[in-house]
Amino acid sequence: MSIGNSPEDERPFEDHRVEDDREEDRPSIGTALRQARIAAGLTVDDISTATRVRIAIVRAIEADDFAPCGGDVYARGHIRTLAKAVHLDPAPLLAQYDAERGGHPAPTPAAPLFEAERIRPERRGPNWTAAMVAAIVAVIGFVAFTAFKGDGGDRTPVAGGTAPTSDTSASPTPESGEPTDPKPEPTDSAIAAAPQDKVTVRVSATDGRSWISAKDHNGRLLFDGLLKQGESRTFQDSSEVNLVLGDAGAIELYVNGKKIEDDFQPGSVERLTYTKGDPEAG
């Protein structure tokens, strides 16, 4: 009868010690990933750029700190991603992670998915009330626009300091293409009606069209635009009217009710200034 242990009794004890030694010799997950990264010649920034895993999480995992990952599911995903980036087989590392934390994480229950399927908003019919309101607003807007156009709403507003004239005829131009008759000169009554305490300048495009610009004594712009043939503009100011005529030869001027007889050449640009005393007597 043998008192000592038989070889068979001692073998399991020896195998268990060998297995423990192997586990002690195996590097941690973070150490294995860090060593593989260094061996591949990559920095933490390189890994973060290649995997889109934040630098702070890469450093934490290499230090075996998995708390910043936000849970086991995310930690396992980061381990798999980093292992592939440094050419390691992720399966042993994931098995090691599960063994150290009590097994594979439980799958996410599917109850919320089915609950979401059941809670679906009811389909609603078209909002006829809103459609009717929009149609009524559109009709009112169209009627108002038509009334505004019919009441002369398309007339260009006259700048401050100018008096609108009605020299432009509203009738269409005859198809024959013949030029319209020049407008008659102001009558004696119109000349007498010119205010004595202001300067009044009347600009008429009689021989063509011309760009004109008019300013008052403060430099404020009264008009700036194209005056077509047959059109007129009248400007008033308390002391002074400044004009720029783009084609002075096409323009006829009346200052304070009196015609200016200057011989302007066609196509010439003239800069003129008129005051209350213009034109001078005689």
Accessible surface in RSA format (square Angstrom, percent):
REM  Atomic radii and reference values for relative SASA: ProtOr
REM  Chains: A
REM  Algorithm: Lee & Richards
REM  Probe-radius: 1.40
REM  Slices: 20
REM RES _ NUM      All-atoms   Total-Side   Main-Chain    Non-polar    All polar
REM                ABS   REL    ABS   REL    ABS   REL    ABS   REL    ABS   REL
RES MET A   1   236.74 122.6 151.78 100.5  84.96 202.3 128.26 109.0 108.48 143.7
RES SER A   2    97.45  82.4  65.48  87.4  31.98  73.7  51.99 110.7  45.46  63.7
RES ILE A   3   174.67  99.4 144.27 107.5  30.40  73.3 148.90 107.2  25.77  69.9
RES GLY A   4    55.72  68.7   0.00   N/A  55.72  68.7  38.65 106.1  17.07  38.2
RES ASN A   5   110.87  76.5  85.03  82.2  25.84  62.2   3.26   7.8 107.61 104.0
RES SER A   6    44.10  37.3  37.39  49.9   6.71  15.5  38.29  81.5   5.81   8.1
RES PRO A   7    91.94  67.0  85.47  77.9   6.47  23.5  89.29  73.7   2.65  16.5
RES GLU A   8   108.73  62.4 101.18  76.5   7.56  18.0  52.91 102.3  55.82  45.6
RES ASP A   9    97.47  68.3  75.26  74.9  22.21  52.5  22.05  51.9  75.42  75.2
RES GLU A  10    74.77  42.9  72.75  55.0   2.02   4.8  20.83  40.3  53.94  44.0
RES ARG A  11   123.84  52.0 122.60  62.5   1.24   3.0  47.94  65.5  75.90  46.0
RES PRO A  12    84.07  61.3  75.63  68.9   8.43  30.7  80.13  66.2   3.94  24.5
RES PHE A  13   128.29  64.2 122.37  75.8   5.92  15.4 127.32  77.2   0.97   2.8
RES GLU A  14    94.98  54.5  93.21  70.5   1.77   4.2  31.89  61.7  63.09  51.5
RES ASP A  15    82.67  57.9  77.32  77.0   5.35  12.7  28.57  67.2  54.10  54.0
RES HIS A  16   106.26  58.1 102.56  71.3   3.70   9.5  71.08  73.3  35.18  40.9
RES ARG A  17   141.01  59.2 139.47  71.1   1.54   3.7  27.61  37.7 113.40  68.7
RES VAL A  18    71.75  47.2  71.16  64.4   0.59   1.4  71.71  62.3   0.04   0.1
RES GLU A  19    97.46  56.0  96.21  72.8   1.25   3.0  28.95  56.0  68.50  55.9
RES ASP A  20    50.45  35.3  49.36  49.1   1.08   2.6  18.98  44.7  31.47  31.4
RES ASP A  21    74.34  52.1  73.57  73.2   0.78   1.8  22.73  53.5  51.61  51.5
RES ARG A  22   172.04  72.2 165.14  84.2   6.90  16.4  54.92  75.1 117.12  71.0
RES GLU A  23    92.12  52.9  78.64  59.5  13.47  32.1  21.72  42.0  70.40  57.5
RES GLU A  24   140.73  80.8 107.21  81.1  33.52  79.8  46.32  89.6  94.42  77.1
RES ASP A  25   118.18  82.8  89.41  89.0  28.77  68.0  33.50  78.8  84.68  84.5
RES ARG A  26   125.87  52.8 107.58  54.8  18.29  43.5  44.63  61.0  81.24  49.2
RES PRO A  27    58.52  42.7  46.73  42.6  11.79  42.9  57.42  47.4   1.11   6.9
RES SER A  28    38.16  32.2  29.59  39.5   8.57  19.7  31.51  67.1   6.65   9.3
RES ILE A  29     1.81   1.0   1.07   0.8   0.73   1.8   1.07   0.8   0.73   2.0
RES GLY A  30     0.00   0.0   0.00   N/A   0.00   0.0   0.00   0.0   0.00   0.0
RES THR A  31    31.46  22.4  31.46  31.9   0.00   0.0  15.36  20.6  16.11  24.3
RES ALA A  32    17.01  15.6  12.77  19.7   4.25   9.7  15.03  21.2   1.99   5.3
RES LEU A  33     3.76   2.1   3.19   2.3   0.57   1.4   3.19   2.2   0.57   1.5
RES ARG A  34    82.99  34.8  82.99  42.3   0.00   0.0  24.17  33.0  58.82  35.6
RES GLN A  35   100.04  55.9  94.28  68.9   5.76  13.7  35.58  75.7  64.46  48.9
RES ALA A  36    15.80  14.5   6.52  10.1   9.29  21.1  13.53  19.1   2.27   6.0
RES ARG A  37    25.84  10.9  25.84  13.2   0.00   0.0   1.38   1.9  24.46  14.8
RES ILE A  38   110.02  62.6  97.51  72.6  12.50  30.1  99.71  71.8  10.31  28.0
RES ALA A  39    92.07  84.7  49.53  76.4  42.54  96.8  61.49  86.6  30.58  81.0
RES ALA A  40    44.36  40.8   9.57  14.8  34.79  79.1  22.08  31.1  22.28  59.0
RES GLY A  41    63.19  77.9   0.00   N/A  63.19  77.9  36.87 101.2  26.33  59.0
RES LEU A  42    57.64  32.1  51.81  37.1   5.83  14.7  52.21  36.7   5.42  14.6
RES THR A  43    75.88  54.0  74.65  75.7   1.23   2.9  72.59  97.5   3.29   5.0
RES VAL A  44    14.52   9.6  12.32  11.2   2.20   5.3  12.32  10.7   2.20   6.0
RES ASP A  45    77.70  54.4  76.17  75.8   1.54   3.6  25.13  59.1  52.58  52.4
RES ASP A  46    63.29  44.3  56.48  56.2   6.82  16.1  13.47  31.7  49.82  49.7
RES ILE A  47     3.42   1.9   3.40   2.5   0.02   0.1   3.42   2.5   0.00   0.0
RES SER A  48    16.64  14.1  14.46  19.3   2.18   5.0   1.36   2.9  15.28  21.4
RES THR A  49   113.31  80.6  91.39  92.7  21.92  52.2  74.63 100.2  38.68  58.5
RES ALA A  50    80.25  73.8  40.18  62.0  40.07  91.2  50.20  70.7  30.06  79.6
RES THR A  51    24.13  17.2   4.83   4.9  19.30  46.0  10.24  13.7  13.89  21.0
RES ARG A  52   221.83  93.1 187.26  95.5  34.57  82.3  68.22  93.2 153.62  93.1
RES VAL A  53     9.44   6.2   6.45   5.8   2.99   7.2   9.44   8.2   0.00   0.0
RES ARG A  54   159.18  66.8 152.49  77.7   6.69  15.9  69.99  95.7  89.19  54.1
RES ILE A  55    69.08  39.3  65.67  48.9   3.42   8.2  65.67  47.3   3.42   9.3
RES ALA A  56    70.00  64.4  57.17  88.2  12.83  29.2  62.66  88.2   7.33  19.4
RES ILE A  57    10.88   6.2  10.88   8.1   0.00   0.0  10.88   7.8   0.00   0.0
RES VAL A  58     0.98   0.6   0.98   0.9   0.00   0.0   0.98   0.8   0.00   0.0
RES ARG A  59   137.68  57.8 130.70  66.6   6.98  16.6  48.09  65.7  89.59  54.3
RES ALA A  60    14.41  13.2   8.22  12.7   6.18  14.1  13.97  19.7   0.44   1.2
RES ILE A  61     0.00   0.0   0.00   0.0   0.00   0.0   0.00   0.0   0.00   0.0
RES GLU A  62    14.94   8.6  13.35  10.1   1.59   3.8   4.76   9.2  10.18   8.3
RES ALA A  63    73.69  67.8  44.38  68.5  29.31  66.7  53.83  75.8  19.86  52.6
RES ASP A  64    58.12  40.7  39.90  39.7  18.22  43.1  22.66  53.3  35.46  35.4
RES ASP A  65    66.38  46.5  62.23  61.9   4.15   9.8  21.25  50.0  45.13  45.0
RES PHE A  66    18.02   9.0   9.39   5.8   8.63  22.5   9.89   6.0   8.13  23.3
RES ALA A  67    84.52  77.7  54.63  84.3  29.89  68.0  66.81  94.1  17.71  46.9
RES PRO A  68    63.64  46.4  37.61  34.3  26.02  94.6  50.22  41.5  13.42  83.4
RES CYS A  69    10.94   8.3   0.34   0.4  10.60  24.9   0.02   0.1  10.92  11.8
RES GLY A  70    57.56  71.0   0.00   N/A  57.56  71.0  35.47  97.3  22.10  49.5
RES GLY A  71    38.17  47.1   0.00   N/A  38.17  47.1  33.05  90.7   5.12  11.5
RES ASP A  72    62.82  44.0  56.58  56.3   6.24  14.7   6.39  15.0  56.42  56.3
RES VAL A  73    95.79  63.0  88.54  80.2   7.25  17.5  89.98  78.2   5.81  15.8
RES TYR A  74   137.87  64.4 134.08  76.3   3.79   9.9  89.06  66.9  48.81  60.2
RES ALA A  75     0.27   0.3   0.27   0.4   0.00   0.0   0.27   0.4   0.00   0.0
RES ARG A  76    29.50  12.4  29.50  15.0   0.00   0.0   1.96   2.7  27.54  16.7
RES GLY A  77    25.89  31.9   0.00   N/A  25.89  31.9  24.22  66.5   1.66   3.7
RES HIS A  78    40.37  22.1  40.37  28.1   0.01   0.0  29.53  30.4  10.85  12.6
RES ILE A  79     0.00   0.0   0.00   0.0   0.00   0.0   0.00   0.0   0.00   0.0
RES ARG A  80    85.41  35.9  85.41  43.5   0.00   0.0  26.99  36.9  58.42  35.4
RES THR A  81    52.23  37.1  47.99  48.7   4.24  10.1  24.67  33.1  27.56  41.7
RES LEU A  82     4.92   2.7   4.92   3.5   0.00   0.0   4.92   3.5   0.00   0.0
RES ALA A  83     0.00   0.0   0.00   0.0   0.00   0.0   0.00   0.0   0.00   0.0
RES LYS A  84   128.37  62.6 112.16  68.8  16.21  38.6  69.38  62.4  58.99  62.8
RES ALA A  85    26.56  24.4   6.46  10.0  20.10  45.7  18.65  26.3   7.91  21.0
RES VAL A  86     9.12   6.0   3.35   3.0   5.78  13.9   3.35   2.9   5.78  15.7
RES HIS A  87   155.69  85.1 122.26  85.0  33.43  85.5  90.20  93.0  65.49  76.2
RES LEU A  88    59.65  33.2  51.91  37.1   7.73  19.4  54.63  38.4   5.02  13.5
RES ASP A  89    93.23  65.3  75.99  75.6  17.25  40.8  36.81  86.6  56.42  56.3
RES PRO A  90    22.66  16.5  22.66  20.7   0.00   0.0  22.66  18.7   0.00   0.0
RES ALA A  91    60.27  55.4  51.91  80.1   8.36  19.0  56.96  80.2   3.31   8.8
RES PRO A  92    79.75  58.1  68.22  62.2  11.53  41.9  76.07  62.8   3.68  22.9
RES LEU A  93    14.63   8.2  14.63  10.5   0.00   0.0  14.63  10.3   0.00   0.0
RES LEU A  94    15.29   8.5  15.29  10.9   0.00   0.0  15.29  10.7   0.00   0.0
RES ALA A  95    61.93  56.9  50.99  78.7  10.94  24.9  57.24  80.6   4.70  12.4
RES GLN A  96    13.93   7.8  10.45   7.6   3.48   8.3   3.44   7.3  10.49   8.0
RES TYR A  97     4.22   2.0   4.22   2.4   0.00   0.0   1.80   1.4   2.42   3.0
RES ASP A  98    19.03  13.3  18.80  18.7   0.22   0.5   9.93  23.4   9.10   9.1
RES ALA A  99    80.72  74.2  46.11  71.2  34.61  78.7  56.91  80.1  23.81  63.1
RES GLU A 100   102.93  59.1  64.11  48.5  38.82  92.4  41.50  80.3  61.44  50.2
RES ARG A 101    96.87  40.7  64.71  33.0  32.16  76.6  33.32  45.5  63.55  38.5
RES GLY A 102    77.93  96.1   0.00   N/A  77.93  96.1  40.21 110.3  37.72  84.5
RES GLY A 103    37.18  45.9   0.00   N/A  37.18  45.9  27.63  75.8   9.55  21.4
RES HIS A 104   126.59  69.2  99.22  69.0  27.37  70.0  77.35  79.7  49.24  57.3
RES PRO A 105    27.01  19.7  13.70  12.5  13.31  48.4  23.85  19.7   3.16  19.6
RES ALA A 106    86.89  79.9  60.93  94.0  25.96  59.1  65.62  92.4  21.26  56.3
RES PRO A 107   121.73  88.7 101.22  92.3  20.52  74.6 111.90  92.4   9.84  61.1
RES THR A 108   118.66  84.4  93.20  94.5  25.46  60.7  65.16  87.5  53.50  80.9
RES PRO A 109    96.83  70.6  81.01  73.9  15.82  57.5  92.10  76.0   4.73  29.4
RES ALA A 110    54.80  50.4  42.55  65.7  12.25  27.9  47.78  67.3   7.02  18.6
RES ALA A 111    69.25  63.7  58.01  89.5  11.25  25.6  64.54  90.9   4.71  12.5
RES PRO A 112    84.11  61.3  73.69  67.2  10.43  37.9  79.54  65.7   4.57  28.4
RES LEU A 113   114.92  64.0 108.78  77.8   6.14  15.4 113.34  79.6   1.57   4.2
RES PHE A 114   121.29  60.7 120.91  74.9   0.38   1.0 120.97  73.3   0.32   0.9
RES GLU A 115    72.08  41.4  72.08  54.5   0.00   0.0  32.83  63.5  39.25  32.0
RES ALA A 116    62.23  57.2  46.67  72.0  15.56  35.4  53.94  76.0   8.29  22.0
RES GLU A 117    86.11  49.4  76.33  57.7   9.78  23.3  31.59  61.1  54.52  44.5
RES ARG A 118   164.98  69.3 131.37  67.0  33.61  80.0  73.81 100.9  91.17  55.3
RES ILE A 119   124.50  70.8 107.51  80.1  16.99  40.9 112.05  80.7  12.45  33.8
RES ARG A 120   163.23  68.5 143.04  72.9  20.19  48.1  51.06  69.8 112.17  68.0
RES PRO A 121   124.92  91.0 101.21  92.3  23.70  86.2 112.63  93.0  12.28  76.3
RES GLU A 122   157.13  90.2 137.57 104.1  19.57  46.6  58.63 113.4  98.50  80.4
RES ARG A 123   237.47  99.7 201.52 102.7  35.95  85.6  85.34 116.6 152.13  92.2
RES ARG A 124   225.87  94.8 190.23  97.0  35.65  84.9  67.87  92.8 158.00  95.8
RES GLY A 125    59.98  74.0   0.00   N/A  59.98  74.0  31.09  85.3  28.89  64.7
RES PRO A 126    94.97  69.2  72.95  66.5  22.02  80.1  84.86  70.1  10.11  62.8
RES ASN A 127   104.23  71.9  84.91  82.1  19.32  46.5  34.97  84.2  69.26  66.9
RES TRP A 128   174.34  70.0 171.19  82.9   3.16   7.4 152.60  81.4  21.75  35.3
RES THR A 129    98.20  69.8  95.36  96.7   2.84   6.8  60.83  81.7  37.38  56.5
RES ALA A 130    54.00  49.7  43.17  66.6  10.83  24.6  49.36  69.5   4.64  12.3
RES ALA A 131    52.17  48.0  38.77  59.8  13.40  30.5  47.22  66.5   4.95  13.1
RES MET A 132   122.64  63.5 118.63  78.5   4.01   9.5  94.46  80.3  28.18  37.3
RES VAL A 133    83.13  54.7  82.56  74.7   0.57   1.4  83.11  72.2   0.02   0.1
RES ALA A 134    62.38  57.4  50.92  78.6  11.46  26.1  57.48  80.9   4.90  13.0
RES ALA A 135    56.11  51.6  47.45  73.2   8.66  19.7  55.03  77.5   1.08   2.9
RES ILE A 136    97.41  55.4  95.04  70.8   2.37   5.7  97.40  70.1   0.01   0.0
RES VAL A 137    94.92  62.5  92.39  83.6   2.53   6.1  93.03  80.8   1.89   5.1
RES ALA A 138    66.11  60.8  49.10  75.8  17.01  38.7  59.83  84.3   6.28  16.6
RES VAL A 139    93.31  61.4  91.05  82.4   2.26   5.5  93.27  81.0   0.04   0.1
RES ILE A 140   108.98  62.0 106.65  79.5   2.32   5.6 108.49  78.1   0.49   1.3
RES GLY A 141    38.89  48.0   0.00   N/A  38.89  48.0  33.65  92.4   5.23  11.7
RES PHE A 142   143.24  71.7 136.76  84.7   6.48  16.9 141.59  85.8   1.64   4.7
RES VAL A 143    88.51  58.2  86.70  78.5   1.82   4.4  87.95  76.4   0.56   1.5
RES ALA A 144    59.70  54.9  48.33  74.6  11.37  25.9  55.33  77.9   4.37  11.6
RES PHE A 145   122.36  61.2 117.46  72.8   4.91  12.8 121.83  73.9   0.54   1.5
RES THR A 146    72.78  51.8  68.91  69.9   3.87   9.2  66.95  89.9   5.83   8.8
RES ALA A 147    63.74  58.6  48.31  74.6  15.43  35.1  59.42  83.7   4.32  11.5
RES PHE A 148   118.46  59.3 113.14  70.1   5.31  13.8 117.92  71.5   0.54   1.5
RES LYS A 149    93.63  45.7  80.51  49.4  13.12  31.2  47.07  42.4  46.55  49.6
RES GLY A 150    72.36  89.2   0.00   N/A  72.36  89.2  38.58 105.9  33.78  75.7
RES ASP A 151   117.51  82.3 100.01  99.5  17.50  41.4  26.45  62.3  91.06  90.8
RES GLY A 152    22.06  27.2   0.00   N/A  22.06  27.2  18.49  50.8   3.57   8.0
RES GLY A 153    22.62  27.9   0.00   N/A  22.62  27.9   9.02  24.7  13.60  30.5
RES ASP A 154    97.32  68.2  64.67  64.4  32.65  77.2  24.46  57.6  72.86  72.7
RES ARG A 155   184.47  77.5 165.98  84.6  18.49  44.0  72.59  99.2 111.88  67.8
RES THR A 156    98.38  70.0  80.11  81.2  18.27  43.5  49.36  66.3  49.02  74.1
RES PRO A 157   119.99  87.5  96.48  88.0  23.51  85.5 108.03  89.2  11.96  74.4
RES VAL A 158    51.35  33.8  24.16  21.9  27.19  65.5  24.57  21.3  26.78  72.6
RES ALA A 159    43.01  39.5  25.64  39.6  17.37  39.5  37.00  52.1   6.01  15.9
RES GLY A 160    40.88  50.4   0.00   N/A  40.88  50.4  29.24  80.2  11.64  26.1
RES GLY A 161    37.53  46.3   0.00   N/A  37.53  46.3  25.10  68.9  12.44  27.9
RES THR A 162    21.40  15.2   1.99   2.0  19.41  46.3   3.64   4.9  17.76  26.8
RES ALA A 163    40.55  37.3  37.22  57.4   3.32   7.6  38.45  54.2   2.09   5.5
RES PRO A 164   102.29  74.5  77.91  71.0  24.38  88.6  82.12  67.8  20.16 125.3
RES THR A 165    51.55  36.7  15.82  16.0  35.73  85.2  18.78  25.2  32.77  49.5
RES SER A 166   110.85  93.7  81.62 108.9  29.23  67.3  52.35 111.5  58.50  82.0
RES ASP A 167    29.69  20.8  23.27  23.2   6.42  15.2   3.84   9.0  25.85  25.8
RES THR A 168    80.76  57.4  62.45  63.3  18.31  43.6  54.42  73.1  26.34  39.8
RES SER A 169    71.89  60.7  45.11  60.2  26.79  61.7  41.34  88.0  30.55  42.8
RES ALA A 170   112.33 103.3  69.25 106.9  43.08  98.0  80.42 113.3  31.91  84.5
RES SER A 171    76.37  64.5  55.71  74.3  20.66  47.6  42.90  91.3  33.47  46.9
RES PRO A 172   123.05  89.7 100.96  92.0  22.09  80.3 113.06  93.3   9.99  62.1
RES THR A 173    99.46  70.7  78.53  79.6  20.93  49.9  46.51  62.5  52.95  80.1
RES PRO A 174    77.18  56.2  62.71  57.2  14.46  52.6  73.85  61.0   3.32  20.6
RES GLU A 175   183.29 105.2 143.40 108.5  39.89  95.0  65.74 127.2 117.54  96.0
RES SER A 176    84.29  71.2  40.12  53.5  44.17 101.8  48.21 102.7  36.09  50.6
RES GLY A 177    59.73  73.7   0.00   N/A  59.73  73.7  32.65  89.6  27.09  60.7
RES GLU A 178   118.66  68.1 112.78  85.3   5.88  14.0  34.44  66.6  84.22  68.8
RES PRO A 179   107.86  78.6  84.50  77.0  23.35  84.9  95.21  78.6  12.65  78.6
RES THR A 180    76.17  54.2  58.11  58.9  18.06  43.0  54.01  72.5  22.16  33.5
RES ASP A 181   119.68  83.8 109.65 109.1  10.02  23.7  30.93  72.8  88.75  88.5
RES PRO A 182   106.60  77.7  84.25  76.8  22.35  81.2  93.73  77.4  12.87  80.0
RES LYS A 183    76.85  37.5  62.80  38.5  14.05  33.5  45.33  40.8  31.52  33.6
RES PRO A 184   113.57  82.8  92.07  83.9  21.50  78.1 102.59  84.7  10.98  68.2
RES GLU A 185   103.97  59.7  89.14  67.4  14.83  35.3  30.35  58.7  73.62  60.1
RES PRO A 186    36.59  26.7  15.05  13.7  21.53  78.3  24.93  20.6  11.65  72.4
RES THR A 187    86.66  61.6  78.28  79.4   8.38  20.0  79.90 107.3   6.76  10.2
RES ASP A 188   120.51  84.4 112.96 112.4   7.55  17.9  39.34  92.6  81.17  81.0
RES SER A 189    82.85  70.0  68.70  91.7  14.15  32.6  55.62 118.4  27.23  38.1
RES ALA A 190    50.73  46.6  33.87  52.3  16.86  38.4  41.46  58.4   9.27  24.6
RES ILE A 191    57.06  32.5  52.99  39.5   4.06   9.8  53.26  38.4   3.80  10.3
RES ALA A 192    79.77  73.3  50.60  78.1  29.17  66.4  60.34  85.0  19.43  51.5
RES ALA A 193    78.73  72.4  47.43  73.2  31.30  71.2  60.03  84.5  18.71  49.6
RES ALA A 194    13.91  12.8   5.97   9.2   7.94  18.1  11.22  15.8   2.69   7.1
RES PRO A 195    49.31  35.9  35.91  32.7  13.40  48.7  46.37  38.3   2.94  18.3
RES GLN A 196   156.67  87.6 132.18  96.6  24.49  58.3  67.01 142.6  89.66  68.0
RES ASP A 197    97.24  68.1  85.72  85.3  11.52  27.2  43.41 102.2  53.83  53.7
RES LYS A 198    86.20  42.1  84.97  52.1   1.22   2.9  33.92  30.5  52.28  55.7
RES VAL A 199     0.00   0.0   0.00   0.0   0.00   0.0   0.00   0.0   0.00   0.0
RES THR A 200    17.62  12.5  17.29  17.5   0.33   0.8  17.29  23.2   0.33   0.5
RES VAL A 201     0.00   0.0   0.00   0.0   0.00   0.0   0.00   0.0   0.00   0.0
RES ARG A 202    56.99  23.9  56.99  29.1   0.00   0.0  13.26  18.1  43.73  26.5
RES VAL A 203     0.00   0.0   0.00   0.0   0.00   0.0   0.00   0.0   0.00   0.0
RES SER A 204    11.09   9.4  11.09  14.8   0.00   0.0   7.70  16.4   3.38   4.7
RES ALA A 205     0.60   0.6   0.00   0.0   0.60   1.4   0.00   0.0   0.60   1.6
RES THR A 206    34.57  24.6  22.19  22.5  12.38  29.5  19.88  26.7  14.69  22.2
RES ASP A 207   109.91  77.0  79.46  79.1  30.45  72.0  24.85  58.5  85.05  84.8
RES GLY A 208    18.80  23.2   0.00   N/A  18.80  23.2  18.80  51.6   0.00   0.0
RES ARG A 209   154.80  65.0 143.34  73.1  11.46  27.3  32.42  44.3 122.38  74.2
RES SER A 210     3.43   2.9   0.00   0.0   3.43   7.9   3.43   7.3   0.00   0.0
RES TRP A 211   109.04  43.8 105.54  51.1   3.51   8.2  94.14  50.2  14.91  24.2
RES ILE A 212     0.00   0.0   0.00   0.0   0.00   0.0   0.00   0.0   0.00   0.0
RES SER A 213    10.66   9.0  10.02  13.4   0.64   1.5   2.33   5.0   8.33  11.7
RES ALA A 214     0.16   0.1   0.00   0.0   0.16   0.4   0.16   0.2   0.00   0.0
RES LYS A 215    91.13  44.5  91.13  55.9   0.00   0.0  34.89  31.4  56.24  59.9
RES ASP A 216     3.83   2.7   3.61   3.6   0.21   0.5   0.78   1.8   3.05   3.0
RES HIS A 217    83.35  45.6  56.89  39.5  26.46  67.7  38.48  39.7  44.86  52.2
RES ASN A 218   115.31  79.5  78.94  76.3  36.37  87.6  25.68  61.8  89.64  86.6
RES GLY A 219    44.45  54.8   0.00   N/A  44.45  54.8  26.04  71.5  18.40  41.2
RES ARG A 220   130.84  54.9 122.29  62.3   8.55  20.4  67.72  92.6  63.12  38.3
RES LEU A 221    86.56  48.2  69.65  49.8  16.91  42.5  69.65  48.9  16.91  45.5
RES LEU A 222     1.40   0.8   0.32   0.2   1.08   2.7   0.68   0.5   0.71   1.9
RES PHE A 223    34.74  17.4  29.30  18.2   5.44  14.2  34.74  21.1   0.00   0.0
RES ASP A 224    79.01  55.3  48.51  48.3  30.49  72.1   7.22  17.0  71.79  71.6
RES GLY A 225    18.60  22.9   0.00   N/A  18.60  22.9  18.60  51.0   0.00   0.0
RES LEU A 226    83.38  46.4  61.70  44.1  21.68  54.5  61.70  43.3  21.68  58.4
RES LEU A 227     2.21   1.2   2.21   1.6   0.00   0.0   2.21   1.5   0.00   0.0
RES LYS A 228   120.22  58.7 120.22  73.8   0.00   0.0  63.20  56.9  57.02  60.7
RES GLN A 229    91.96  51.4  69.57  50.8  22.39  53.3  20.36  43.3  71.60  54.3
RES GLY A 230    19.55  24.1   0.00   N/A  19.55  24.1  18.25  50.1   1.29   2.9
RES GLU A 231    42.72  24.5  42.49  32.1   0.23   0.5   9.62  18.6  33.09  27.0
RES SER A 232     9.28   7.8   2.04   2.7   7.25  16.7   0.00   0.0   9.28  13.0
RES ARG A 233    49.38  20.7  48.95  25.0   0.43   1.0   8.67  11.9  40.71  24.7
RES THR A 234    15.80  11.2  15.49  15.7   0.30   0.7  13.35  17.9   2.45   3.7
RES PHE A 235     0.05   0.0   0.05   0.0   0.00   0.0   0.05   0.0   0.00   0.0
RES GLN A 236    46.46  26.0  43.16  31.5   3.31   7.9   6.56  14.0  39.91  30.3
RES ASP A 237    17.19  12.0  10.80  10.8   6.39  15.1   6.39  15.0  10.80  10.8
RES SER A 238    60.73  51.3  54.04  72.1   6.70  15.4  42.58  90.7  18.16  25.4
RES SER A 239    43.45  36.7  40.35  53.8   3.10   7.1  34.86  74.2   8.59  12.0
RES GLU A 240    51.57  29.6  51.57  39.0   0.00   0.0   3.40   6.6  48.18  39.3
RES VAL A 241     0.00   0.0   0.00   0.0   0.00   0.0   0.00   0.0   0.00   0.0
RES ASN A 242    42.59  29.4  40.65  39.3   1.94   4.7  21.20  51.0  21.39  20.7
RES LEU A 243     2.28   1.3   0.00   0.0   2.28   5.7   0.00   0.0   2.28   6.1
RES VAL A 244    28.60  18.8  28.60  25.9   0.00   0.0  28.60  24.9   0.00   0.0
RES LEU A 245     0.00   0.0   0.00   0.0   0.00   0.0   0.00   0.0   0.00   0.0
RES GLY A 246    22.27  27.5   0.00   N/A  22.27  27.5  12.31  33.8   9.97  22.3
RES ASP A 247    39.05  27.4  39.02  38.8   0.03   0.1  11.36  26.7  27.69  27.6
RES ALA A 248     0.28   0.3   0.00   0.0   0.28   0.6   0.00   0.0   0.28   0.8
RES GLY A 249    17.66  21.8   0.00   N/A  17.66  21.8   2.30   6.3  15.36  34.4
RES ALA A 250     3.64   3.3   2.56   4.0   1.08   2.4   3.11   4.4   0.53   1.4
RES ILE A 251    14.43   8.2   0.00   0.0  14.43  34.8   0.00   0.0  14.43  39.2
RES GLU A 252    38.29  22.0  34.52  26.1   3.76   9.0  10.24  19.8  28.05  22.9
RES LEU A 253     2.04   1.1   0.32   0.2   1.72   4.3   0.32   0.2   1.72   4.6
RES TYR A 254    11.62   5.4  10.56   6.0   1.07   2.8  10.56   7.9   1.07   1.3
RES VAL A 255     0.00   0.0   0.00   0.0   0.00   0.0   0.00   0.0   0.00   0.0
RES ASN A 256    23.89  16.5  16.64  16.1   7.25  17.5  16.38  39.4   7.51   7.3
RES GLY A 257    12.47  15.4   0.00   N/A  12.47  15.4   9.21  25.3   3.27   7.3
RES LYS A 258   104.58  51.0 101.70  62.4   2.88   6.9  64.67  58.2  39.91  42.5
RES LYS A 259    72.01  35.1  54.31  33.3  17.70  42.2  23.54  21.2  48.47  51.6
RES ILE A 260    22.29  12.7  11.90   8.9  10.40  25.1  13.19   9.5   9.10  24.7
RES GLU A 261   137.06  78.7 107.68  81.5  29.37  69.9  62.82 121.5  74.23  60.6
RES ASP A 262    82.46  57.8  63.52  63.2  18.93  44.8  14.65  34.5  67.81  67.6
RES ASP A 263   124.24  87.0  96.85  96.4  27.39  64.8  40.33  94.9  83.91  83.7
RES PHE A 264    34.25  17.1  19.20  11.9  15.05  39.2  20.42  12.4  13.83  39.6
RES GLN A 265   104.16  58.2 103.05  75.3   1.11   2.6  47.87 101.9  56.28  42.7
RES PRO A 266   113.91  83.0  91.83  83.7  22.08  80.3  92.25  76.2  21.66 134.6
RES GLY A 267    54.67  67.4   0.00   N/A  54.67  67.4  30.72  84.3  23.95  53.6
RES SER A 268    31.03  26.2  21.62  28.9   9.41  21.7  30.74  65.5   0.29   0.4
RES VAL A 269    93.91  61.8  67.28  60.9  26.63  64.2  67.28  58.5  26.63  72.2
RES GLU A 270    50.13  28.8  49.24  37.3   0.89   2.1   1.13   2.2  49.00  40.0
RES ARG A 271   186.73  78.4 158.31  80.7  28.42  67.7  61.23  83.7 125.50  76.1
RES LEU A 272    28.64  16.0  23.78  17.0   4.86  12.2  26.91  18.9   1.73   4.7
RES THR A 273    73.40  52.2  49.66  50.3  23.74  56.6  28.53  38.3  44.87  67.8
RES TYR A 274    19.25   9.0  19.25  11.0   0.00   0.0  17.92  13.5   1.33   1.6
RES THR A 275    53.82  38.3  53.82  54.6   0.00   0.0  40.12  53.9  13.70  20.7
RES LYS A 276    99.14  48.4  81.40  49.9  17.74  42.2  35.52  32.0  63.62  67.8
RES GLY A 277    58.00  71.5   0.00   N/A  58.00  71.5  41.11 112.8  16.89  37.8
RES ASP A 278    33.87  23.7  31.09  30.9   2.78   6.6   3.89   9.2  29.98  29.9
RES PRO A 279    37.70  27.5  28.42  25.9   9.28  33.7  32.14  26.5   5.56  34.5
RES GLU A 280   146.66  84.2 127.92  96.8  18.75  44.6  45.29  87.6 101.37  82.8
RES ALA A 281   101.12  93.0  67.35 103.9  33.77  76.8  69.70  98.2  31.42  83.2
RES GLY A 282   125.52 154.8   0.00   N/A 125.52 154.8  65.46 179.6  60.06 134.5
END  Absolute sums over single chains surface
CHAIN  1 A    19717.9      15543.7       4174.3      11557.1       8160.8
END  Absolute sums over all chains
TOTAL         19717.9      15543.7       4174.3      11557.1       8160.8
